[in-house]
Amino acid sequence: MGREQLGKYLWQNGLLERGQRNDAIPRVEHHLWFGDREGDSAAIRIANDQELEALIFEWLQKKHNGVCRHTSKANCQERATVHQEIGQVL
């Protein structure tokens, strides 16, 4: 599965395995900003970095599928990690 397809798949289905969160965030972020080559975007209008951060954090909370112990705890440090990882990509 290519980078674009993986971002789309993760957005729709969530994390697949332990240790995937750090790699998944930039892939999902790319999907949300740019869509994919087939022209199939996430169909979400994102106004700014803060909105993107909130959307990805919400996605992690809903779709961590029990494979991310940090997200399972839903602690404040997780939000800081998401903020840091998004900042590295943008």
C-alpha positions as CSV (number, residue, x, y, z in Angstrom):
1,M,0.0,0.0,0.0
2,G,1.5,3.4,-1.1
3,R,1.8,6.4,1.1
4,E,-1.4,8.1,-0.2
5,Q,-3.5,5.0,0.0
6,L,-2.2,4.2,3.5
7,G,-3.2,7.7,4.7
8,K,-6.7,7.3,3.3
9,Y,-7.0,3.8,4.7
10,L,-5.8,4.9,8.2
11,W,-8.2,7.9,8.1
12,Q,-11.1,5.6,7.4
13,N,-10.2,2.6,9.5
14,G,-7.8,3.7,12.2
15,L,-4.5,2.3,13.5
16,L,-3.7,-1.2,12.6
17,E,-0.9,-2.2,15.0
18,R,1.1,-1.1,18.0
19,G,3.8,1.5,17.3
20,Q,2.1,2.9,14.2
21,R,0.8,6.2,15.6
22,N,4.0,8.2,14.9
23,D,4.0,7.1,11.2
24,A,0.2,7.4,10.8
25,I,-0.1,11.0,11.9
26,P,1.8,12.5,8.9
27,R,0.1,10.1,6.5
28,V,-3.4,11.0,7.7
29,E,-2.4,14.7,7.8
30,H,-1.3,14.5,4.1
31,H,-4.6,12.8,3.2
32,L,-6.6,15.5,5.0
33,W,-4.7,18.4,3.3
34,F,-4.2,17.0,-0.2
35,G,-6.4,14.0,-0.8
36,D,-5.1,11.4,-3.2
37,R,-4.2,11.1,-6.9
38,E,-7.6,9.7,-7.8
39,G,-9.0,13.1,-6.7
40,D,-10.7,11.4,-3.7
41,S,-10.0,13.8,-0.8
42,A,-11.2,13.5,2.7
43,A,-13.8,16.1,1.8
44,I,-13.0,18.2,4.8
45,R,-12.1,21.8,4.7
46,I,-9.4,22.6,7.2
47,A,-8.9,26.3,8.0
48,N,-5.6,26.2,9.9
49,D,-3.1,24.1,11.8
50,Q,-5.1,24.2,15.1
51,E,-8.1,22.8,13.3
52,L,-6.0,20.1,11.7
53,E,-4.5,19.2,15.1
54,A,-7.9,19.0,16.7
55,L,-9.2,16.8,13.9
56,I,-6.3,14.4,14.1
57,F,-6.5,14.2,17.9
58,E,-10.2,13.4,17.6
59,W,-9.4,10.8,15.0
60,L,-6.8,9.2,17.3
61,Q,-9.3,9.1,20.2
62,K,-12.0,7.4,18.0
63,K,-9.9,5.1,15.9
64,H,-6.8,4.0,17.9
65,N,-8.5,0.6,17.9
66,G,-7.0,-0.3,21.2
67,V,-3.5,-0.5,19.8
68,C,-2.1,2.8,21.1
69,R,-1.6,2.7,24.9
70,H,-1.0,6.5,25.1
71,T,-4.3,7.2,23.3
72,S,-6.1,4.6,25.3
73,K,-5.2,6.6,28.4
74,A,-6.4,9.8,26.7
75,N,-3.9,11.9,28.6
76,C,-2.7,15.5,28.0
77,Q,0.7,14.3,26.9
78,E,-0.9,12.7,23.9
79,R,-2.3,16.0,22.7
80,A,1.2,17.6,23.1
81,T,2.7,14.7,21.0
82,V,0.1,15.3,18.2
83,H,0.9,19.0,18.3
84,Q,4.6,18.3,18.0
85,E,4.2,15.8,15.2
86,I,2.0,18.0,13.2
87,G,4.4,20.9,13.6
88,Q,7.2,18.8,12.2
89,V,5.3,18.0,9.0
90,L,3.9,21.5,8.3
